[in-house]
Amino acid sequence: MQDLKSLKFFLEEGRDPMYAKDEKPGEGTYICTMCYSEIILKSNSDRLPRCPDCNATFYNEVI
């Protein structure tokens, strides 16, 4: 249910809820869309890596 609320928030705000490997989405926590592993970016200049657990390349931001 929380995922649907997050998606609704992003869509209402006009933001894309999904980020890809090598994007710089900003400081925050991101969840792999395949295995739900968390990635924490500590700087706005950090890039999203491939998921270290499943090698996937897409993430959603935790809000």
Summary of the structure (lengths in Angstrom):
residues: 63
radius of gyration: 11.2
end to end distance: 13.4
largest distance: 31.1
contacts: 159
relative contact order: 0.30
helix: 17%
strand: 25%
